[in-house]
Structures are given as C-alpha cells and as structure tokens.
Amino acid sequence: MSFVSGVISGAEGPSGGRRRAVPSTLTRVAKYTGYRAVALLLTVVVGVYLTILIANMGGYVDQIRIAQIREAAGGRVAADRQLQGLPISEIRNRIDQYVELEVKRLRLDRPFALRSLTYLTDALSLSLGRAENLTSDSGSRQVRQILLERLPATLLLFATSYLLLFFGTIFVALFLSRRYGSFLDRAVVALVPTSVAPSWFYGVFLILIFAAMLKVLPFGGMVTSPPPQSALEYGLSVLKHMILPVAAITIGSVFATIYSWRTFFLIYSAEDYVEMAKAKGLSSSTIERRYILRPTLPTIITTFSLGLIGIWTGSIILETVFNWPGLGRLLFQAVSAFDTPVVIGAEVIYAYLLAFTVFLLDIVYALVDPRVKVGEERKQ
Amino acid sequence: MKVFFQLPAIPSGLKARSTYLIAVLIFMLIFNLACVPKTSPEAQPGAKVTGLADKVIFVEEPDSAKAVRMIEAGDMDVYASGLTDAELVRRIKSSSVMGSETSYGLNFELTLNPVGPTFPGTGKLNPFYVPAIREALNWLVDRGHIAEEIFGGLAVPRYFALSSAFPDYARLAAIARAQEIKYAPSLAKARAVIDEEMKKLGAVMVAGKWNYKGAPVELIFLIRTEDKRRDVGDYVATLLEESGFVVNRQYKRAAEASPIWIGSDPAVGRWNLYTGGWVSTIINRDQAGNFNFYYTPRGRPEMLWQAYTPAPELDRIADTLDRRDYKTWEEREQLMADALQLSMKDSVRIWLVDTVNVWPRRAELALASDLAGGISGSWLWPYTLRFTDKKGGTVRFGSPSILTEPWNPVAGTNWIFDVMVSRGTLETATLPDPFTGLLWPNRVKSAEVYVQEGLPVTRTHDWLSLSFVPSIQVPPDAWIDWDPVAQRFRTVGEVHPEGLKARTKTVVRYVDDLYQRHWHDGTKMSVADLVVGLALGFDRANSKSAIFDEAEVPSFQTFIRYFRGARIVQEDPLVAEVYGDLTYPDAEWIADSAAGYFYSTVPWHTLAIGIIPEKNHELAFSSSKADRLKVEWMSYIAGPSLPILERSRVQALNEGFIPYPNVVGKYVNAEQAKERYTALGEWYQKRGHFWVSNGPFYVESIHPVEKTIVLQRSEEHLTVDARWLAFTKPGIAEVKVSGPAQVRIGANARFQVDVTLNGKPYAAKDIDFVKFLLFAARGELVQTGDAESVRDGQWRVTLTPEQTASLQAGANRLEVAVVSRLVSIPSFESVTFVTLPR
C-alpha cells in the first residue's frame, strides 16, 4: 500500500472536497497518466538492463563461457579416438576450430557492451530473440516458443492455487474477524507457524504419504504417462496430478495468509466510522460490505494483482519436487546454463506485466476509492 | 508382444469351474515362464528368443531420490542415471523389490599446479613445483578412506591414469598392484619427504607452519562443490594443513572454477590444486594415450598443460604410446609398465578414486548395462530389456532429462539421455560388448581385416580374421573424394593417378537378408539407403556445396586424414571394402569403423526431406548452422520443424526428388521414390513425426511438454538373437585362494585358486590369465608369475624351492589377479602364510 500511496497525491478522508470541472480533471488525468507511463517505461528499461548486467555478471560470464567452451572442446578432442597420436599442432588446431565455431555461434566475438544492447532491444521489442543453449520442449530455439510452451502448465497450477488461496483466505479471514478470540480464531493463530516451511517441504511429505505409502496419487508430473488420448481423460488426469502440488502450496501459506487478512480486517473494523455505523444500527453485512471491504478494496486489489503476475515466474523448487513442467524450472535451467536471452525474456515479460499492473492499479484506485484524487487539487 | 489363447469350453458346475480355472492358471503360469527369455551365455549362434518388453515409456524425472521411491512403489521400472548417494544405494541394496546395475566411468583426482618454485605472478612459493612433494601426496592421501568413508563404499581407490575397470589395468594388474602397495598411505613417509623438500626450497617451519620469506606458505585449493569432491577437498585440505601448510579453501562450482584452473595462466598463481574429475562413457580398450594426455604439454593446448615438464623418459614413452609407435604387444606392455611407474614419480595429478555408480531398477527387470556408461551408455538395452517373471509388458523408464535438444539423424542432439532413447530405435551394423568394449557383429556376417606388417594389432573374436600384409594398394575405382558441382564421388584413379597405398583394408560382408528388412514406415532397405550417408557426409563439409556447414569441417578433416577409399564389391549380399590409415590395437575396432561406411540406420528418403529445407535455409541439421542462419535446428520428432519437413516431403513426392542422383539414383527410380515419400506421409499422419529407422523399437508417440516418449517394439524385432541376453550380467570372477598356512623356506608350496561365476566354475577358455604376486613380510614384491590351469574353475600357484628361498621367516602374502576375457574388470584375492626357517 505504501508503494501505491507514495505516488498518489491529495488523498483525503471519505468526506473530501468538491471535485473540479470535468475538462480540468481530464487534463490532469491525461497528464498524470502520461507521466506515469513514461516513468514506468523508464523503470522497465533500467530494470531489464540491470537484469542483463547481473545475469552476465557485468560481462564476466563471457570468460566463464569461453573457459567452458575450451574445456568442452578439449574433452571432445580427447575423446575422439581418431585424433590420438596426431601432432600436438594438429590437435590444437582442431580444438581452436571447435572453440571458434562455438564462440561465433554465441557471438562472443562481439564485445559484451554491444551484445547487451542487442539483448535489451530484443527484450523491449518483445521479439525476445533466440536462446543460446536451451531449446523448447518441442525443440525450438525461439525464446518466445520456449516460454509459451511452459506457460500453460505454470498458469494452470499456480493460478488455480492462487485463486483458491486468495479468495478462500479472504472469506475465512472475514469470518474470523467477526469471531475474534473464538476457538477457530485461536486455532488458526496457533497454526500460523506452519507457514514458516516452504510449500515444497510439504510437497515432499505429501508425496511420501499419498504416492509412496498409500499409492493413491501420482508422484509428480502433469499427466499420466503416456498422456491419455481423449481430452476428458487428459483433463481428469491433469486434475489428479494437481491435487498434491495445489495442496502443498495451500498448506504452505494458508494459515499465515488468513492471519494476515484477518488482522487487517480487524484493524479496519476498529475504525471510528465502523463504530459509528454500528452505533447507527446498520446490519453486520452492510458494515462489512460498505465500511470494511470498501476501504480495504485497494489493498485487496493490489495484493491480488501483484500476486497474480507473480505467478509468471513459477516456483523452482516446487516444480522440481513435483516434476511440473513450468516456468520456474525453465528459469533455473536458463540461469544455470547462462542462457541470457531466456532469462531476459522471462524477466522482461514480468517487468512489462508489473509496470502495466501498477499503471492499471492507479486508475483502479481512483475508481474504487473515493479518497484518491489525481494531481493537485485546491480545496474549495 | 501379444500371445492369444484359445480357451476350451467352460465345464458346468462350480467345482468344475474352480478346477478349470486353477488348471488354466497353472497352464498360463507354466506358459508364461516358458516364454520368459532366460540369460543364455551358451546360446547357439542364430538362436532366437521372444518375450522381451513390448513397450517402453520414457518419462523425465530429475530427482533421483524420488525415482528410487517410485521404483520401490512400482511406479517406475528403471532409472537411467547412476546414483552415488550411499544412503540411496543402501536403500536399493536392502530392498527385495529393487535391483541395480553398476558402472565405473567416472573418476576423481587432484590436479596440481606445477609452476614454480615461485609464481611469477605473486612471488609466492608453490611446493607442487617439486615432483617429490607431488609424489609424496600419494602417501599423504588415504584412497581407501576416501572410497569407504567419503563415498560410502561407492568408489574404488585409483592410483594411475588407467581406469581400474578397463582392460589396460587388467593387463597390467601385476605391476599396478605392486605400485599400489608401494604407494600405500603413510603419513610419516609423506611428511618426511615434504619436510626434506620444503627445506631445500628455503622454507622454514614456524609454530607448526611452513614459512617462506617471512610469510606462511599458502595453498589455494579450488574445491568443487557439486558432488563428493567437496568432502574430498576438505579431507585433503585438512591433511595439508596438518602437514604445515595454510590452505585457502575456495569452494566453487564448475562454471566458477573453470576460468581459473583451465582458463588462466597457472603462472599467475591463482590456484595450487584443484579437485578434478573425468568421465568415460565407453569402455576405453586402449588407454595408452592417457600418459601423453595427462602428463605432457602435448595433452591439451591450455596453459596448464604447457606448464608440464615431464622427465625426458616419461615424455618419450608417453609420446611413443600415444603415436602407437611400437611393433609388438609385448613392447607396448613394457612401455605401459614403465609409464605407470614414471607417472607416479611425476604426479602432476594425484588419482584418487574410480566411482561406482549404481543404476536402480525393479528386481524383476533385466537389461544390459555398460560397465563404463551404465544404462544410459548401453547399446544393448533394446536387445535385452525384459521382465524375468513374465513375457512382454511395458517398461517405465525414468530419465533425468528427455527431449533435451532436437533429434535429427545428421547432427541432432548428442545428450546422453536423448541418445539412449534413440538407440532403441536404431539397428547398427555392430554392437559394443558392454563388459569388454569389443564389438560384436549385428548386421554384419563377417569381416576380413588386412593390416600392414609391423603394426601392433590383435584380434579377439572369430567373426573377423586378421592378416598382416607387406603393403596394401587401394583399387583405382574406390571412392575417395566428392565433386560438389557434379554431385558425384571422385575415384582413387582420378585423384591419385600415381596410385595410393593404405595401412589397413577391411572387407565387410553384411548379412544375407539385409535387403529383406523393413524400415519402420514399411519400406524396404536398399543399396540407395546405404550410400546416401557417405555422399551427405562429403557434401556437408564441402564449401562449394549448397548444404555446406562449417561446423562439419573439423570432424571431416579428421575423417579425410585417414580415409583412403571405399567401394562396394558386391551388392547382394552386400560386400564392401574400406581402406584407411587409422589403426587400433583391436582389429574389432577397425572392422567396426569400416562396417559403418556402407550401412545406415536411416532411410534415404527421410534424409531427403531434411536436405531440401537445409538447402533452402529454412532449417539446419546442426545447432551451429541454425544459430548462424537464425533458423530452427531441425527436429524430426516435434516442434516447428515438422510442418516444414512435411512441406518438403510433399515437394519431394511431387517432384520425385532423389538426393545425389548420380550416386543414389543408380539404385532407385522416380516411382520407387514416390512410394517411399508416400509411405513416409502415411507414417507422419499416423505417428506425428518423421523419426524412421530400423531398430528394435519405433517411436509410437512423443509428448514434448509432458516429457514423455513411447517406444513400441517393431514387428521385425519380436524375436532377437539369444546371444545378446548373455550380456545382462557381467561375468566378474569370484576368486578364492587357499593353501598351506605355513611354508618352510626352500620347500615347494602349492596354492589352489578357485575361480567361479555365480558359484559355478569359471570356464578356463574364458580366462585370459591368472597371475600371482608374492609379497614378503615387509610388503615388498619379491616374485610374480603365472598360475597354471587345472580345470575349469580351478588354477594352481606353485612356489618353487628357489622362490620360497628368497623369503625370510615371517608372514607373507600371496595375491592373485584373475583377468577374464568376458569382462574388463580384474578380480583380486590374497592369502597370508608364514614362512618357517629351513
């Protein structure tokens, strides 16, 4: 919330001043929107370029790669039984040939500074370019294809988990905030420490219990091998394979999230205007809807939006534990292989999503929260 | 494989039905057991077996611990990755439902920086400049401790540049054993040498630490962290610290360490020692070049290797062995023995252990695993994969990675896990023995190898003959070069009108039914399939060709350096002659190399549909060319390549395209070409890919995102040669030595050596040799000799009165080394006896 409120000026209480004339508001909104768009775009450019620099350790990765290429070329030549016994000059020549081919392929013969600009241009234009080492599951070198093949699996698993978790916890939190101090409330508070362990940790246990011991659910993967022919069976198989990872994600954070929301709602429930509403004898559902949910809506929307785009990056360890073919594992492979275009490709999309979401949120705030005003406004 | 039963009519009445059902069940059980293929080392030539696995489902599972649990739970049958985790291996070994295979291809060592005595870059002292200090590390480290404690028993000590699981070690077993005893761990000995040499360097011991010019002697130790080398590094670092050095432990992953140890000038002094590791995925039968590779500047061009200054004698021997510049096998053995000892004196690297990798599987599953490459390195798995308790069935094969890179038959993926799967779909001319590395004929009937006199080549198997001849003239009609413009081969007569000689000639006779076999798309093999590969190889490496690929040039240069011509002598049955200058110590390898020239695992028409987009720069066979042209790397099995390949197929069908018409066109006409493209089109419609070959399995379906490949046994491979089943279990000899507990000096002494395999006598014909080593009371080697064969499974060592007279009173040890012809791993056993005065 502080991130958002820092860039919004003129926030006032529910009974703020009179609005300006419509043309003036439009001008202000347009001006503000333009500034925000430019600022966010610049942020994306700087962020992506920093990612390029970090992913390449400021160019040091070139040295690592060249050393690895030489090592691999030497190994290849050493393993070639036909080359045994040749003069060393010929063997060196052969190694140099292999090294040169690979250096040219990866364009390491161009200075990193120049290549970094190519990475940046490819990224910002969303052409994303070609991967340097990785291929997509179906064998393509196009970064776009590599990401797109993994996206559905990630979206399916994490969006399902996220939506379940988000809406489920909000309703439970609201429920508990009305029953502060009840047994259920205390039980949830007591279970909050379980969220200290990451979801993959629960995943390992769930696999042990339900796959290894009880043998009722699969160990992992997205679908039965070989995948069923019919769409219905395929879908059912995917659902079955989702049970354990979704459960792991849920168990890993459900209690902390409920606790967090429940505390949040409790704070808002203690506001003077809520007390006033209670004094006026309004029904609890009206109070909840108008006086608690409405003012907390910007926070809920912000959390929801940012959480939703966070799905993009997947989860490295959880996907590995459940052998789930998602973006998290892909990113891990890309980082391990120093495949800059793939890393940048994933990051730039995230950056654009984030910038766009932030941009959109500014507008949404103005719509849902009457206290938010754009630009300077004189009180009448 | 499917077997259908015709059941008789069911008798009426419950009791009768029960009896009937029991009878049927018993019958089915007996039938099933009868159909289950048994391991049959003595299988008659040409004998066939049925009942191998019908279907194989490959799935990706990167987590080895989970894979083991899946095997235990019955969700997976075999995992294609060698495990080195002692806890997991204990779990496998103690399970009644799991079995395992073993491989030995990976080893670890300490790479030492030999620059010095001080680093020009830092001025700091480098003790490893001194060969004696390097040699002393052999006494300092306890390889047995590393193998047993750090690797939990999943490693065996290694002292030399020769793998303890490969044939050269077995051949030199007696000498190697003596050296191993000489370099047995001895802290006192190691420290005595280090103390003496450090003082010579001008270092002084101050408060338990060596100081040089007023500062402690620091060793920068690059310790790899991805595997057990982290623990090995810590262990060695502690030993060095206890010996008076300050050790700067730098923990690094491969990518971080690589620019330092191999990518930088060792004279800069950024490191003193490094935990190195090397891997071999095949059984290397000729490791003679290892001394040149590991100990001399000729090994590699990197600056580290250029810093090596081997003793002149080691340098000369290593060079001689590398060039195979010896006349006889005996001469080679002597050179190897000398190199073994001299390399220990040099010790620019301290060999530590050969690791033992364990490959888990279900107990009821059997398959051939390679002693070096394990299951993923095995060529014979498709010919041996079966359940021992039932016929047929589906095997679920887990693999750490699947579909890692695009598959194409020219320059596609070479990832071991992809290659392992694709091997199941190919039928090669020869197949490597997973236990010895020698080649066995598969689609070859016999071969005649002619070698120029004076070259040290031997033959083991009788499917080929070996003859030595004064000189070998290459016939003028043999193909030797390629004309990319005319798209035809040039002959030896054209290129070398003065005549051409070769060092070897191999006549390969292929099986009689070669052209009766079908490709997976139903088309029949023809001569056209066998010649297209050679033309394509020449064409891709020629800069004037429309499909030139510069990435092909280095390997082609190697090929052309030794290639002296090839020709088809007879088309049906196919007989081909191959001439070359490359020789190997084993004639089997020469024959194997020759057999591949006129043999193909891919039909010409599937290559043709790749040649078209390669020419049009729409796709590229190699990764390098694809990246250069910014097109897709060609994949015959999935992805964006498939529509392009399909378009090429349609174009080829419409045009009756025949690649290299001056070569292939002699064996195929336009009508036959259209039939082939039509069959391929039907295959693509049915299977969704273009991966067509002739192996035991075909690719039934591919699921890239789900990381699953399904292979189905081909109709033509429902029966396989029974001889392959013998390669399911390595025949590592079990040895027991017995004899008198007391021997009087100057008297005869006889010891019995029992050599068995699975409790049965080991056939004498399968034993290469049984040697004995006699160690006196103080551990010095006093005698070596050969044991004599008594009968199958029994050998005798006789110590003559002269030999016992050379012993002094006390406890002595007789060690026996048994080397089998069936497996490259030698077996050792010893017995202790006491000598009494005369």
Chai-1 contact restraints between the chains, C-beta under 6 A:
chainA,res_idxA,chainB,res_idxB,connection_type,confidence,min_distance_angstrom,max_distance_angstrom,comment,restraint_id
A,Q63,B,P259,contact,1.0,0.0,6.0,A-B,restraint_1
A,I64,B,A255,contact,1.0,0.0,6.0,A-B,restraint_2
A,I64,B,P259,contact,1.0,0.0,6.0,A-B,restraint_3
A,A67,B,S258,contact,1.0,0.0,6.0,A-B,restraint_4
A,A67,B,P259,contact,1.0,0.0,6.0,A-B,restraint_5
A,A67,B,G263,contact,1.0,0.0,6.0,A-B,restraint_6
A,Q68,B,S258,contact,1.0,0.0,6.0,A-B,restraint_7
A,E71,B,S258,contact,1.0,0.0,6.0,A-B,restraint_8
A,E71,B,I262,contact,1.0,0.0,6.0,A-B,restraint_9
A,G74,B,R300,contact,1.0,0.0,6.0,A-B,restraint_10
A,A78,B,F293,contact,1.0,0.0,6.0,A-B,restraint_11
A,Q82,B,T558,contact,1.0,0.0,6.0,A-B,restraint_12
A,Q82,B,L582,contact,1.0,0.0,6.0,A-B,restraint_13
A,Q84,B,G289,contact,1.0,0.0,6.0,A-B,restraint_14
A,G85,B,D322,contact,1.0,0.0,6.0,A-B,restraint_15
A,G85,B,R323,contact,1.0,0.0,6.0,A-B,restraint_16
A,G85,B,R324,contact,1.0,0.0,6.0,A-B,restraint_17
A,I88,B,R298,contact,1.0,0.0,6.0,A-B,restraint_18
A,R92,B,P301,contact,1.0,0.0,6.0,A-B,restraint_19
A,R94,B,P554,contact,1.0,0.0,6.0,A-B,restraint_20
A,I95,B,P301,contact,1.0,0.0,6.0,A-B,restraint_21
A,Q97,B,P554,contact,1.0,0.0,6.0,A-B,restraint_22
A,Y98,B,P554,contact,1.0,0.0,6.0,A-B,restraint_23
A,L101,B,A551,contact,1.0,0.0,6.0,A-B,restraint_24
A,L101,B,S624,contact,1.0,0.0,6.0,A-B,restraint_25
A,R105,B,S624,contact,1.0,0.0,6.0,A-B,restraint_26
A,R105,B,D627,contact,1.0,0.0,6.0,A-B,restraint_27
A,T135,B,E405,contact,1.0,0.0,6.0,A-B,restraint_28
A,D137,B,P704,contact,1.0,0.0,6.0,A-B,restraint_29
A,D137,B,V705,contact,1.0,0.0,6.0,A-B,restraint_30
A,S138,B,A638,contact,1.0,0.0,6.0,A-B,restraint_31
A,S138,B,G639,contact,1.0,0.0,6.0,A-B,restraint_32
A,S138,B,P704,contact,1.0,0.0,6.0,A-B,restraint_33
A,G139,B,P406,contact,1.0,0.0,6.0,A-B,restraint_34
A,G139,B,S635,contact,1.0,0.0,6.0,A-B,restraint_35
A,G139,B,A638,contact,1.0,0.0,6.0,A-B,restraint_36
A,G139,B,G639,contact,1.0,0.0,6.0,A-B,restraint_37
A,S140,B,E632,contact,1.0,0.0,6.0,A-B,restraint_38
A,S140,B,G639,contact,1.0,0.0,6.0,A-B,restraint_39
A,S140,B,P640,contact,1.0,0.0,6.0,A-B,restraint_40
A,E149,B,V705,contact,1.0,0.0,6.0,A-B,restraint_41
A,A212,B,R69,contact,1.0,0.0,6.0,A-B,restraint_42
A,A212,B,A73,contact,1.0,0.0,6.0,A-B,restraint_43
A,K215,B,A73,contact,1.0,0.0,6.0,A-B,restraint_44
A,F219,B,M70,contact,1.0,0.0,6.0,A-B,restraint_45
A,F219,B,D75,contact,1.0,0.0,6.0,A-B,restraint_46
A,M222,B,E706,contact,1.0,0.0,6.0,A-B,restraint_47
A,V223,B,E706,contact,1.0,0.0,6.0,A-B,restraint_48
A,S225,B,I57,contact,1.0,0.0,6.0,A-B,restraint_49
A,S225,B,V59,contact,1.0,0.0,6.0,A-B,restraint_50
A,S225,B,T708,contact,1.0,0.0,6.0,A-B,restraint_51
A,P226,B,I57,contact,1.0,0.0,6.0,A-B,restraint_52
A,P226,B,T708,contact,1.0,0.0,6.0,A-B,restraint_53
A,P226,B,V710,contact,1.0,0.0,6.0,A-B,restraint_54
A,P227,B,H703,contact,1.0,0.0,6.0,A-B,restraint_55
A,P227,B,E706,contact,1.0,0.0,6.0,A-B,restraint_56
A,N323,B,E61,contact,1.0,0.0,6.0,A-B,restraint_57
A,P325,B,V705,contact,1.0,0.0,6.0,A-B,restraint_58
